[in-house]
Amino acid sequence: MAGLAIVHGRARAGVRAPEVTVEVYMSGGLPRMSMVGLPQAAVRESKDRVRAAIRCAQYEFPPRVTTVNLAPADLPKGGGRFDLPIALGILAASDQLPQAALAGHEFMGELGLAGELRAVDGVLPAALACGEAGRVLVVPVGNGAEAALARGVDVRVARTLSEVCAHLTGQRVLPRAAADPGGRTGATGSPDLADVRGQLRARRALEIAASGGHHLLLSGSPGCGKTLLASRLPGILPEASEAEALETAAIASISGRGIDPARWRQRPFRAPHHTASAIALVGGSGEPRPGEISLAHNGVLFLDELPEWSRSVLEVLREPLESGTVTVSRAARQSEFPARFQLVAAMNPCPCGWAGDPSGRCQCSLDAVQRYRMRVSGPLLDRIDLHVDVPRMSPAELRPDAPAGEASAAVRARVEAARGRQLARAGVLNAHLDQAGTAAHCRLADGDQALLERAIDSLQLSARAMHRILRVARTIADLDGRDAIGSAHLAEALGYRGFVAQ
């Protein structure tokens, strides 16, 4: 006698979790099991895991012709996430489980040979999509804390296939997934800006960058504090909103890195090595996966030793810096990932690193310095709003008893106030204003407009640079609590474009 069962699951396609219907059909004939619907190797191998898990759970694996269809047929399915729905479909199609109990549920999890449920990646996007569909999601215990981040979604956790079957037959009720009770939020745990002594101009630029979401380039001799400053930026950024944190957590979930539920509200800080490839930055591999720029979404991407990076690798940043998204294309699939990150780059001023140092130890020729700086393309530098020289600290400034810098908490309060003004005025940060928004909210007095035009001609700056100067000036005015951009605000913003003109 033929039997048919339908179970719902979720695939992984970028940051989306499209619904997959697992159809199991049983009929008479010599026992065999076939799978259709573009299953990848890990899914095809699930038949052996499912067979062993069903028998270890004290159920019968039917000696019949079993066909498993994963619909839609044109969507590739990978990983072990379909083990649990396939096993439940086989049990329901053979009348060992009530098919009506499967309605209103979605299932996800990899099965061990003894029937235990193992965690899989991409659970958070699946939980969010399951909530929109109005169903109950059943996941392994190892994914419970991550899935619980999707508030308002009924998520149940199980340790074994037997527990899921007992839940469906009414013998027990699976517990709800619980969020980590010790979760920390905001910038707690981030390094404190008080550790930075002196460097008032660089600290000021860091505060402006944090306030308006601007990109920042730090240039200075070795050991002057560039990395120290960059690592303190997350600590002065406001706490991520729940929507932002969920976006970032969803990207981490599908990347295979997993999520630390105790720190999921903290903004990411990514610092890849300069030997990283273009695929490592933008994403890719055999199937579209997020790269470093997407893992830094709503946070900070720090690129140290900028001229040491391959120029072709750096060029892939140009479009994401403008659009805030990146599209990863492969032969059979294409996925779009969010990439609204804040870039902080650091570099030495010359090959030896000591150009401009008062000690005069630099022996690099002008040609050598120029070639070194030309490793970073002009179009990429043009997209960085703030260019800051970081001088070497004197021994007196580095003494243990020297005054500490202002703490991150105090700076963060000013940053939050400035961001509040921007969001109330335009709904976005100043760095994300489009051309119309820049024209509407970054107006200058006639005299200041003439000053800006003279500076553009003198420094040979592009139209893009002009708009970025205006947005930086708008941020400086917001930090100053002013509704209009003044001459001092514009002059300070112009002072942060000197590197491009060198």
ZABA-186748 format. One record per residue (C-alpha): residue in three letters; x, y, z; residue number from 0. Coordinates in nm, 3 decimals. Layout:
BEGIN
  aa      xx      yy      zz   i
 ALA       X       Y       Z NUM
...
% end
This chain:
BEGIN
  aa      xx      yy      zz   i
 MET   0.000   0.000   0.000   0
 ALA   0.140   0.339  -0.098   1
 GLY   0.191   0.615   0.155   2
 LEU   0.275   0.986   0.125   3
 ALA   0.394   1.231   0.390   4
 ILE   0.486   1.598   0.368   5
 VAL   0.727   1.769   0.610   6
 HIS   0.844   2.131   0.604   7
 GLY   1.205   2.246   0.636   8
 ARG   1.429   2.533   0.531   9
 ALA   1.725   2.559   0.294  10
 ARG   2.006   2.814   0.309  11
 ALA   2.039   3.065   0.023  12
 GLY   2.252   3.362   0.126  13
 VAL   2.088   3.533   0.422  14
 ARG   1.751   3.393   0.318  15
 ALA   1.600   3.065   0.431  16
 PRO   1.360   2.955   0.155  17
 GLU   1.101   2.693   0.247  18
 VAL   1.164   2.336   0.134  19
 THR   0.887   2.079   0.125  20
 VAL   1.014   1.727   0.196  21
 GLU   0.781   1.479   0.026  22
 VAL   0.823   1.110   0.112  23
 TYR   0.641   0.851  -0.101  24
 MET   0.643   0.478  -0.030  25
 SER   0.529   0.199  -0.261  26
 GLY   0.574  -0.172  -0.308  27
 GLY   0.876  -0.326  -0.475  28
 LEU   1.231  -0.423  -0.396  29
 PRO   1.356  -0.206  -0.104  30
 ARG   1.549   0.099  -0.216  31
 MET   1.563   0.470  -0.137  32
 SER   1.611   0.749  -0.389  33
 MET   1.637   1.124  -0.341  34
 VAL   1.549   1.392  -0.598  35
 GLY   1.533   1.770  -0.593  36
 LEU   1.898   1.879  -0.640  37
 PRO   2.039   1.719  -0.324  38
 GLN   2.411   1.779  -0.278  39
 ALA   2.649   1.510  -0.154  40
 ALA   2.581   1.566   0.218  41
 VAL   2.206   1.538   0.157  42
 ARG   2.238   1.223  -0.056  43
 GLU   2.442   1.062   0.220  44
 SER   2.164   1.129   0.469  45
 LYS   1.987   0.806   0.371  46
 ASP   2.246   0.604   0.566  47
 ARG   2.230   0.833   0.868  48
 VAL   1.850   0.830   0.863  49
 ARG   1.829   0.451   0.836  50
 ALA   2.058   0.396   1.136  51
 ALA   1.891   0.671   1.343  52
 ILE   1.540   0.531   1.286  53
 ARG   1.644   0.183   1.394  54
 CYS   1.831   0.310   1.702  55
 ALA   1.516   0.504   1.798  56
 GLN   1.332   0.169   1.811  57
 TYR   1.130   0.233   1.495  58
 GLU   1.117   0.024   1.178  59
 PHE   1.285   0.136   0.858  60
 PRO   1.028   0.017   0.600  61
 PRO   1.159  -0.238   0.346  62
 ARG   0.983  -0.064   0.057  63
 VAL   1.054   0.165  -0.236  64
 THR   1.105   0.508  -0.080  65
 THR   1.125   0.826  -0.288  66
 VAL   1.221   1.153  -0.119  67
 ASN   1.153   1.473  -0.312  68
 LEU   1.296   1.804  -0.192  69
 ALA   1.087   2.080  -0.349  70
 PRO   1.136   2.321  -0.515  71
 ALA   1.344   2.108  -0.750  72
 ASP   1.557   2.394  -0.885  73
 LEU   1.693   2.503  -0.544  74
 PRO   2.021   2.331  -0.443  75
 LYS   2.004   2.165  -0.099  76
 GLY   2.316   2.108   0.106  77
 GLY   2.429   2.006   0.453  78
 GLY   2.274   1.775   0.708  79
 ARG   1.982   2.006   0.793  80
 PHE   1.730   1.781   0.612  81
 ASP   1.809   1.461   0.807  82
 LEU   1.539   1.521   1.067  83
 PRO   1.253   1.610   0.826  84
 ILE   1.344   1.314   0.601  85
 ALA   1.337   1.073   0.896  86
 LEU   1.002   1.209   1.017  87
 GLY   0.861   1.188   0.665  88
 ILE   0.959   0.820   0.640  89
 LEU   0.798   0.744   0.977  90
 ALA   0.479   0.931   0.883  91
 ALA   0.456   0.774   0.535  92
 SER   0.484   0.427   0.695  93
 ASP   0.211   0.513   0.951  94
 GLN   0.449   0.502   1.248  95
 LEU   0.378   0.869   1.321  96
 PRO   0.048   1.060   1.277  97
 GLN   0.077   1.278   0.969  98
 ALA  -0.158   1.536   1.116  99
 ALA   0.097   1.605   1.392 100
 LEU   0.349   1.729   1.133 101
 ALA   0.122   2.014   1.023 102
 GLY   0.215   2.354   1.157 103
 HIS   0.576   2.250   1.226 104
 GLU   0.911   2.294   1.058 105
 PHE   1.208   2.071   1.138 106
 MET   1.582   2.112   1.106 107
 GLY   1.875   1.908   1.230 108
 GLU   2.145   1.657   1.144 109
 LEU   2.108   1.302   1.276 110
 GLY   2.381   1.093   1.431 111
 LEU   2.381   0.716   1.378 112
 ALA   2.244   0.665   1.730 113
 GLY   1.958   0.908   1.667 114
 GLU   2.106   1.213   1.842 115
 LEU   2.041   1.556   1.692 116
 ARG   2.341   1.767   1.597 117
 ALA   2.348   2.141   1.542 118
 VAL   2.351   2.290   1.192 119
 ASP   2.432   2.636   1.060 120
 GLY   2.191   2.900   0.934 121
 VAL   1.931   2.841   1.207 122
 LEU   1.859   3.208   1.288 123
 PRO   1.744   3.305   0.934 124
 ALA   1.532   2.988   0.932 125
 ALA   1.375   3.078   1.267 126
 LEU   1.287   3.428   1.144 127
 ALA   1.132   3.288   0.825 128
 CYS   0.947   3.020   1.021 129
 GLY   0.797   3.290   1.244 130
 GLU   0.670   3.476   0.937 131
 ALA   0.506   3.152   0.819 132
 GLY   0.338   3.108   1.158 133
 ARG   0.480   2.762   1.227 134
 VAL   0.659   2.595   1.521 135
 LEU   1.028   2.526   1.460 136
 VAL   1.198   2.216   1.605 137
 VAL   1.580   2.230   1.620 138
 PRO   1.863   2.049   1.801 139
 VAL   1.946   2.164   2.154 140
 GLY   2.277   2.300   2.026 141
 ASN   2.091   2.553   1.811 142
 GLY   1.839   2.653   2.077 143
 ALA   2.007   2.967   2.212 144
 GLU   2.065   3.098   1.858 145
 ALA   1.710   3.027   1.742 146
 ALA   1.570   3.193   2.057 147
 LEU   1.709   3.527   1.933 148
 ALA   1.412   3.533   1.692 149
 ARG   1.165   3.679   1.937 150
 GLY   0.803   3.581   1.905 151
 VAL   0.882   3.255   1.726 152
 ASP   0.781   2.927   1.893 153
 VAL   1.106   2.728   1.886 154
 ARG   1.129   2.383   2.045 155
 VAL   1.453   2.195   2.112 156
 ALA   1.525   1.822   2.118 157
 ARG   1.827   1.603   2.185 158
 THR   1.724   1.294   1.990 159
 LEU   1.491   1.171   1.719 160
 SER   1.301   0.978   1.986 161
 GLU   1.219   1.301   2.172 162
 VAL   1.079   1.459   1.856 163
 CYS   0.864   1.151   1.789 164
 ALA   0.737   1.152   2.147 165
 HIS   0.641   1.518   2.108 166
 LEU   0.451   1.448   1.787 167
 THR   0.264   1.153   1.940 168
 GLY   0.165   1.353   2.248 169
 GLN   0.379   1.153   2.493 170
 ARG   0.580   1.458   2.595 171
 VAL   0.618   1.828   2.516 172
 LEU   0.948   1.955   2.388 173
 PRO   1.085   2.252   2.588 174
 ARG   1.100   2.596   2.433 175
 ALA   1.435   2.735   2.326 176
 ALA   1.572   2.979   2.582 177
 ALA   1.800   3.276   2.517 178
 ASP   2.129   3.299   2.703 179
 PRO   2.042   3.464   3.038 180
 GLY   2.390   3.608   3.076 181
 GLY   2.392   3.789   2.745 182
 ARG   2.583   4.117   2.738 183
 THR   2.484   4.403   2.517 184
 GLY   2.630   4.720   2.380 185
 ALA   2.999   4.803   2.391 186
 THR   3.074   4.634   2.722 187
 GLY   3.383   4.423   2.690 188
 SER   3.534   4.641   2.415 189
 PRO   3.876   4.798   2.475 190
 ASP   3.854   5.144   2.633 191
 LEU   3.965   5.462   2.458 192
 ALA   4.117   5.573   2.789 193
 ASP   4.414   5.347   2.702 194
 VAL   4.514   5.589   2.426 195
 ARG   4.747   5.863   2.555 196
 GLY   4.768   6.190   2.367 197
 GLN   4.685   6.169   1.994 198
 LEU   4.416   6.436   2.027 199
 ARG   4.370   6.485   1.653 200
 ALA   4.337   6.111   1.589 201
 ARG   4.095   6.073   1.880 202
 ARG   3.889   6.359   1.741 203
 ALA   3.879   6.193   1.398 204
 LEU   3.774   5.866   1.558 205
 GLU   3.487   6.041   1.734 206
 ILE   3.375   6.208   1.410 207
 ALA   3.394   5.876   1.226 208
 ALA   3.184   5.705   1.493 209
 SER   2.928   5.986   1.497 210
 GLY   2.858   5.994   1.125 211
 GLY   2.951   5.639   1.016 212
 HIS   3.246   5.771   0.812 213
 HIS   3.541   5.571   0.682 214
 LEU   3.881   5.652   0.832 215
 LEU   4.244   5.622   0.720 216
 LEU   4.523   5.643   0.980 217
 SER   4.875   5.709   0.854 218
 GLY   5.179   5.712   1.080 219
 SER   5.510   5.558   1.176 220
 PRO   5.532   5.209   1.330 221
 GLY   5.415   5.189   1.690 222
 CYS   5.241   5.527   1.696 223
 GLY   4.905   5.376   1.800 224
 LYS   4.711   5.323   1.475 225
 THR   4.595   4.971   1.562 226
 LEU   4.528   5.077   1.920 227
 LEU   4.300   5.355   1.800 228
 ALA   4.117   5.137   1.548 229
 SER   4.043   4.867   1.805 230
 ARG   3.875   5.130   2.028 231
 LEU   3.620   5.234   1.765 232
 PRO   3.359   4.964   1.852 233
 GLY   3.368   5.083   2.214 234
 ILE   3.245   5.432   2.124 235
 LEU   2.977   5.318   1.880 236
 PRO   2.619   5.311   2.010 237
 GLU   2.461   4.979   2.095 238
 ALA   2.325   4.802   1.788 239
 SER   1.949   4.805   1.757 240
 GLU   1.772   4.470   1.769 241
 ALA   1.711   4.481   1.393 242
 GLU   2.080   4.555   1.325 243
 ALA   2.194   4.285   1.566 244
 LEU   1.964   4.028   1.405 245
 GLU   2.099   4.113   1.060 246
 THR   2.457   4.072   1.179 247
 ALA   2.377   3.753   1.371 248
 ALA   2.203   3.602   1.068 249
 ILE   2.517   3.656   0.859 250
 ALA   2.734   3.495   1.128 251
 SER   2.489   3.205   1.144 252
 ILE   2.512   3.116   0.775 253
 SER   2.890   3.165   0.767 254
 GLY   2.946   2.856   0.980 255
 ARG   3.114   3.061   1.255 256
 GLY   2.809   3.038   1.476 257
 ILE   2.679   3.299   1.718 258
 ASP   2.780   3.370   2.074 259
 PRO   2.437   3.443   2.226 260
 ALA   2.607   3.619   2.517 261
 ARG   2.756   3.884   2.286 262
 TRP   2.515   3.899   1.996 263
 ARG   2.430   4.268   2.045 264
 GLN   2.794   4.379   2.018 265
 ARG   2.899   4.530   1.688 266
 PRO   3.148   4.313   1.498 267
 PHE   3.513   4.409   1.457 268
 ARG   3.685   4.223   1.175 269
 ALA   4.059   4.253   1.111 270
 PRO   4.165   4.015   0.830 271
 HIS   4.534   3.969   0.750 272
 HIS   4.674   4.151   0.449 273
 THR   4.733   3.818   0.271 274
 ALA   4.355   3.757   0.251 275
 SER   4.215   3.697  -0.097 276
 ALA   3.937   3.883  -0.275 277
 ILE   3.704   3.586  -0.213 278
 ALA   3.785   3.600   0.159 279
 LEU   3.682   3.967   0.162 280
 VAL   3.365   3.963  -0.048 281
 GLY   3.261   3.600  -0.004 282
 GLY   3.239   3.296  -0.225 283
 SER   3.403   2.951  -0.224 284
 GLY   3.211   2.661  -0.381 285
 GLU   2.878   2.820  -0.296 286
 PRO   2.804   3.183  -0.210 287
 ARG   2.904   3.247   0.150 288
 PRO   2.958   3.580   0.328 289
 GLY   3.307   3.727   0.335 290
 GLU   3.479   3.963   0.578 291
 ILE   3.293   4.272   0.457 292
 SER   2.958   4.105   0.528 293
 LEU   3.076   3.964   0.862 294
 ALA   3.159   4.327   0.950 295
 HIS   2.804   4.443   0.860 296
 ASN   2.685   4.709   1.110 297
 GLY   3.035   4.707   1.258 298
 VAL   3.398   4.782   1.177 299
 LEU   3.632   4.638   0.913 300
 PHE   3.996   4.713   0.999 301
 LEU   4.260   4.677   0.727 302
 ASP   4.608   4.715   0.868 303
 GLU   4.917   4.771   0.648 304
 LEU   4.693   4.893   0.365 305
 PRO   4.966   4.921   0.093 306
 GLU   5.073   4.561   0.164 307
 TRP   4.734   4.434   0.045 308
 SER   4.709   4.316  -0.313 309
 ARG   4.575   4.603  -0.519 310
 SER   4.329   4.375  -0.698 311
 VAL   4.193   4.264  -0.360 312
 LEU   4.146   4.619  -0.236 313
 GLU   3.960   4.718  -0.552 314
 VAL   3.674   4.481  -0.468 315
 LEU   3.588   4.716  -0.180 316
 ARG   3.497   5.007  -0.402 317
 GLU   3.140   4.910  -0.486 318
 PRO   3.042   4.781  -0.138 319
 LEU   3.172   5.105   0.015 320
 GLU   2.918   5.293  -0.195 321
 SER   2.621   5.055  -0.203 322
 GLY   2.639   4.875   0.133 323
 THR   2.573   4.539  -0.036 324
 VAL   2.774   4.281  -0.228 325
 THR   2.652   4.029  -0.484 326
 VAL   2.840   3.699  -0.498 327
 SER   2.786   3.510  -0.823 328
 ARG   2.877   3.152  -0.901 329
 ALA   2.797   2.940  -1.205 330
 ALA   2.465   2.810  -1.072 331
 ARG   2.380   3.049  -0.790 332
 GLN   2.384   3.416  -0.703 333
 SER   2.340   3.562  -0.356 334
 GLU   2.332   3.917  -0.223 335
 PHE   2.475   3.989   0.121 336
 PRO   2.452   4.312   0.323 337
 ALA   2.787   4.487   0.369 338
 ARG   2.721   4.821   0.541 339
 PHE   3.047   4.831   0.733 340
 GLN   3.266   5.112   0.859 341
 LEU   3.615   5.092   0.712 342
 VAL   3.919   5.184   0.921 343
 ALA   4.251   5.147   0.739 344
 ALA   4.606   5.199   0.864 345
 MET   4.931   5.246   0.677 346
 ASN   5.286   5.370   0.713 347
 PRO   5.379   5.691   0.528 348
 CYS   5.664   5.526   0.334 349
 PRO   5.838   5.187   0.289 350
 CYS   6.059   5.231   0.598 351
 GLY   5.771   5.387   0.789 352
 TRP   5.947   5.701   0.914 353
 ALA   5.871   5.967   0.652 354
 GLY   5.795   6.296   0.825 355
 ASP   5.926   6.180   1.161 356
 PRO   6.117   6.452   1.350 357
 SER   6.410   6.214   1.397 358
 GLY   6.488   6.238   1.026 359
 ARG   6.570   5.868   1.007 360
 CYS   6.376   5.814   0.682 361
 GLN   6.609   5.756   0.385 362
 CYS   6.337   5.681   0.128 363
 SER   6.349   5.878  -0.195 364
 LEU   6.051   6.078  -0.312 365
 ASP   6.000   5.825  -0.592 366
 ALA   5.998   5.537  -0.341 367
 VAL   5.745   5.715  -0.122 368
 GLN   5.525   5.789  -0.421 369
 ARG   5.539   5.430  -0.546 370
 TYR   5.452   5.304  -0.199 371
 ARG   5.148   5.527  -0.170 372
 MET   5.035   5.443  -0.522 373
 ARG   4.983   5.083  -0.416 374
 VAL   4.649   5.211  -0.290 375
 SER   4.440   5.342  -0.578 376
 GLY   4.308   5.695  -0.590 377
 PRO   3.945   5.584  -0.635 378
 LEU   3.964   5.381  -0.314 379
 LEU   4.123   5.667  -0.118 380
 ASP   3.855   5.896  -0.260 381
 ARG   3.592   5.685  -0.083 382
 ILE   3.755   5.727   0.259 383
 ASP   3.616   6.035   0.431 384
 LEU   3.882   6.108   0.694 385
 HIS   4.259   6.093   0.638 386
 VAL   4.460   6.148   0.956 387
 ASP   4.833   6.160   1.025 388
 VAL   4.917   5.992   1.356 389
 PRO   5.248   6.127   1.495 390
 ARG   5.495   5.929   1.706 391
 MET   5.445   5.976   2.080 392
 SER   5.718   6.133   2.293 393
 PRO   5.862   5.929   2.585 394
 ALA   5.705   6.172   2.833 395
 GLU   5.357   6.104   2.692 396
 LEU   5.409   5.729   2.730 397
 ARG   5.510   5.733   3.097 398
 PRO   5.292   5.510   3.320 399
 ASP   5.192   5.809   3.531 400
 ALA   5.093   6.021   3.227 401
 PRO   4.726   6.130   3.227 402
 ALA   4.490   5.874   3.075 403
 GLY   4.276   5.968   2.779 404
 GLU   3.903   6.031   2.794 405
 ALA   3.708   5.710   2.856 406
 SER   3.496   5.546   2.588 407
 ALA   3.174   5.595   2.785 408
 ALA   3.205   5.975   2.777 409
 VAL   3.285   5.979   2.405 410
 ARG   3.004   5.735   2.331 411
 ALA   2.753   5.969   2.497 412
 ARG   2.848   6.248   2.254 413
 VAL   2.839   6.005   1.961 414
 GLU   2.489   5.888   2.055 415
 ALA   2.367   6.248   2.082 416
 ALA   2.510   6.335   1.739 417
 ARG   2.360   6.023   1.582 418
 GLY   2.027   6.105   1.739 419
 ARG   2.026   6.443   1.565 420
 GLN   2.106   6.281   1.230 421
 LEU   1.840   6.012   1.255 422
 ALA   1.577   6.265   1.364 423
 ARG   1.666   6.494   1.073 424
 ALA   1.717   6.254   0.781 425
 GLY   1.649   5.902   0.909 426
 VAL   2.004   5.788   0.821 427
 LEU   2.357   5.864   0.931 428
 ASN   2.534   6.145   0.751 429
 ALA   2.773   5.905   0.575 430
 HIS   2.473   5.732   0.416 431
 LEU   2.305   6.044   0.278 432
 ASP   2.235   6.025  -0.093 433
 GLN   2.291   6.317  -0.328 434
 ALA   1.948   6.465  -0.262 435
 GLY   1.991   6.425   0.114 436
 THR   2.333   6.590   0.100 437
 ALA   2.190   6.887  -0.091 438
 ALA   1.901   6.920   0.156 439
 HIS   2.088   6.882   0.485 440
 CYS   2.443   7.004   0.411 441
 ARG   2.379   7.360   0.295 442
 LEU   2.657   7.617   0.327 443
 ALA   2.656   7.994   0.356 444
 ASP   2.770   8.177   0.043 445
 GLY   3.115   8.252   0.183 446
 ASP   3.168   7.893   0.295 447
 GLN   3.053   7.764  -0.043 448
 ALA   3.317   7.980  -0.212 449
 LEU   3.579   7.845   0.031 450
 LEU   3.481   7.489  -0.054 451
 GLU   3.501   7.555  -0.429 452
 ARG   3.847   7.709  -0.394 453
 ALA   3.963   7.409  -0.190 454
 ILE   3.826   7.167  -0.450 455
 ASP   4.017   7.347  -0.726 456
 SER   4.334   7.374  -0.522 457
 LEU   4.340   7.011  -0.404 458
 GLN   4.210   6.874  -0.735 459
 LEU   3.932   6.683  -0.558 460
 SER   3.646   6.493  -0.722 461
 ALA   3.274   6.554  -0.692 462
 ARG   3.255   6.246  -0.468 463
 ALA   3.516   6.400  -0.237 464
 MET   3.320   6.725  -0.226 465
 HIS   3.006   6.546  -0.112 466
 ARG   3.200   6.351   0.149 467
 ILE   3.352   6.673   0.282 468
 LEU   3.004   6.818   0.319 469
 ARG   2.881   6.510   0.507 470
 VAL   3.180   6.519   0.742 471
 ALA   3.120   6.890   0.804 472
 ARG   2.755   6.807   0.880 473
 THR   2.870   6.548   1.137 474
 ILE   3.109   6.797   1.300 475
 ALA   2.823   7.045   1.328 476
 ASP   2.605   6.774   1.485 477
 LEU   2.875   6.703   1.742 478
 ASP   2.878   7.075   1.811 479
 GLY   2.501   7.076   1.853 480
 ARG   2.448   7.322   1.565 481
 ASP   2.169   7.318   1.311 482
 ALA   2.377   7.487   1.041 483
 ILE   2.726   7.406   0.914 484
 GLY   2.964   7.686   1.009 485
 SER   3.300   7.796   0.873 486
 ALA   3.489   7.615   1.150 487
 HIS   3.305   7.291   1.076 488
 LEU   3.385   7.312   0.704 489
 ALA   3.748   7.404   0.766 490
 GLU   3.796   7.105   0.995 491
 ALA   3.636   6.872   0.741 492
 LEU   3.868   7.004   0.468 493
 GLY   4.166   6.934   0.693 494
 TYR   4.089   6.565   0.677 495
 ARG   4.138   6.543   0.299 496
 GLY   4.506   6.637   0.282 497
 PHE   4.636   6.287   0.212 498
 VAL   4.462   6.265  -0.126 499
 ALA   4.630   6.583  -0.243 500
 GLN   4.980   6.467  -0.152 501
% end
